[in-house]
Amino acid sequence: MKFQQNLLEYISRSLISVNESISVVESVTSGCLQLAFSQMPNASLFYKGGMTAYTLPEKVRLLSIDSDEAEESDCVSENIAETMALNVAKLFESDWSIATTGYCTPIRNSLYKVFAYFSFSYKGEIVLTKKLELHPKTQALNAQLYYTEFILGCFKSEMNQLLILK
């Protein structure tokens, strides 16, 4: 699995230059973001860690997701992604966090669609949440890789916007 090296290097340099940290919690991307962050130069200077919380009970237990909301939405919603982002940042005591939840295969619970929600938090506040939809015939691994690359690109842009304002 190969990521865009210039993107990884840019994110790494940016976080190091402002002495900020990041953590990740994944569901639909199943560790792809954690892998990408671990491949960044000097990752130990800014990447605090991550977790993959794939099932509803684990998201409820580890990330304080409301169980009623989780059951109602199959743990896939904008609010679930935001709650995951905020709570993983607290767990790892990081400045930034990224959370993903969604579907990489079309199933009944997704109305046979392939989509993901992702959310970024910065210093305890949600700064971006988006839904990303793919063609239902997208292969699962290709969906996960696409989500990962897209999210990293969005993170670079969001980080740039916030850091320029500092």
C-alpha positions in Angstrom: 0.0 0.0 0.0 1.6 3.3 -1.1 0.5 6.8 -0.2 1.4 10.1 -1.9 4.8 10.7 -0.3 4.7 14.5 -0.8 1.3 14.6 1.0 2.7 12.6 3.9 5.8 14.7 4.1 3.8 18.0 4.0 1.6 16.9 6.8 4.5 15.8 8.9 6.5 19.0 8.3 3.4 21.2 9.1 2.6 19.4 12.4 6.2 19.5 13.5 6.6 23.2 12.6 3.8 24.2 14.9 4.5 21.5 17.5 1.1 20.0 17.4 -0.1 16.4 17.7 -2.7 14.2 16.1 -4.6 11.0 16.9 -6.9 8.9 14.7 -10.0 6.7 15.2 -11.2 4.6 12.3 -14.0 2.4 11.4 -14.6 2.2 7.7 -10.9 2.9 6.8 -9.8 0.0 9.2 -6.3 1.3 10.0 -5.4 2.8 6.7 -5.1 6.3 8.2 -3.0 4.9 11.1 -0.8 3.2 8.5 -0.4 6.5 6.6 0.5 8.5 9.7 3.0 5.9 10.8 4.7 6.2 7.4 5.2 10.0 7.8 8.8 11.2 8.4 9.4 11.7 12.2 5.9 10.5 13.0 6.7 10.0 16.7 7.1 13.7 17.0 3.4 14.4 16.3 1.4 11.2 15.8 0.2 10.1 19.2 -1.6 7.0 18.0 -4.9 5.6 16.9 -7.5 2.9 17.2 -9.9 1.0 15.0 -13.3 0.8 16.6 -15.2 -1.3 14.1 -18.3 -2.5 15.9 -21.1 -0.7 17.6 -20.3 -2.0 21.1 -16.7 -0.9 20.8 -17.6 2.6 19.7 -20.1 2.9 22.6 -17.6 1.5 25.1 -14.4 3.2 24.0 -15.6 6.4 22.5 -18.7 7.3 24.6 -21.0 7.0 21.6 -24.7 7.1 22.6 -26.0 3.6 22.3 -29.5 4.6 21.1 -28.1 6.9 18.4 -25.6 4.2 17.4 -28.3 1.6 17.0 -30.6 4.0 15.1 -27.9 5.0 12.6 -25.9 1.7 12.5 -23.1 3.9 14.0 -22.8 5.8 10.7 -23.7 9.5 10.8 -22.2 12.9 10.9 -22.7 13.2 14.6 -21.2 9.8 15.3 -18.0 10.8 13.3 -17.9 14.1 15.3 -18.2 12.4 18.6 -15.6 9.9 17.7 -13.2 12.7 16.7 -13.7 14.7 19.9 -13.3 11.6 22.1 -10.2 10.2 20.5 -8.5 13.5 20.9 -9.4 13.5 24.6 -8.1 9.9 24.9 -4.8 10.6 23.3 -4.6 14.2 24.5 -3.9 15.4 21.0 -4.4 18.8 19.3 -5.9 17.3 16.2 -7.9 14.2 15.5 -9.5 12.4 12.6 -12.4 10.0 12.7 -14.0 7.9 10.0 -17.2 5.8 9.9 -19.2 4.4 7.0 -19.4 1.6 4.5 -16.9 0.2 2.0 -19.4 -2.3 0.6 -23.0 -1.8 -0.3 -25.2 -3.5 2.3 -28.8 -3.3 3.4 -28.0 -0.9 6.3 -26.4 1.5 3.9 -29.3 1.3 1.5 -26.8 -0.4 -0.8 -24.6 2.7 -1.1 -20.9 3.1 -0.4 -20.1 6.2 1.7 -18.2 7.5 4.7 -18.4 10.4 7.1 -15.2 11.8 8.4 -14.5 14.5 10.9 -11.6 16.6 12.1 -11.3 18.1 15.5 -8.8 20.8 16.6 -8.2 21.7 20.2 -11.6 20.3 21.3 -13.8 21.7 18.5 -15.0 20.1 15.3 -13.5 22.0 12.4 -14.7 19.9 9.5 -17.2 17.1 8.9 -18.0 15.7 5.4 -19.8 12.8 3.8 -17.9 11.1 0.9 -19.9 9.0 -1.5 -18.5 6.4 -4.0 -20.0 4.3 -6.7 -21.7 1.2 -5.2 -19.5 -1.1 -7.4 -16.3 0.3 -5.9 -14.3 -2.6 -4.5 -13.9 -2.5 -0.7 -10.2 -2.0 -0.5 -10.3 0.6 -3.3 -13.0 2.5 -1.3 -10.9 2.4 1.9 -7.8 3.6 0.0 -9.7 6.4 -1.7 -11.3 7.5 1.6 -7.8 7.6 3.1 -6.2 9.6 0.4 -9.2 12.0 0.2 -9.2 12.5 3.9 -5.5 13.2 4.1 -5.9 15.8 1.3 -8.8 17.4 3.2 -6.7 17.4 6.4 -3.8 19.2 4.6 -6.2 21.9 3.4 -8.0 22.3 6.8 -4.7 22.4 8.6 -3.4 25.0 6.2 -6.5 27.2 6.7 -6.3 27.1 10.5 -2.5 27.5 10.7 -2.5 30.5 8.4 -5.0 32.2 10.7 -2.7 31.7 13.7 
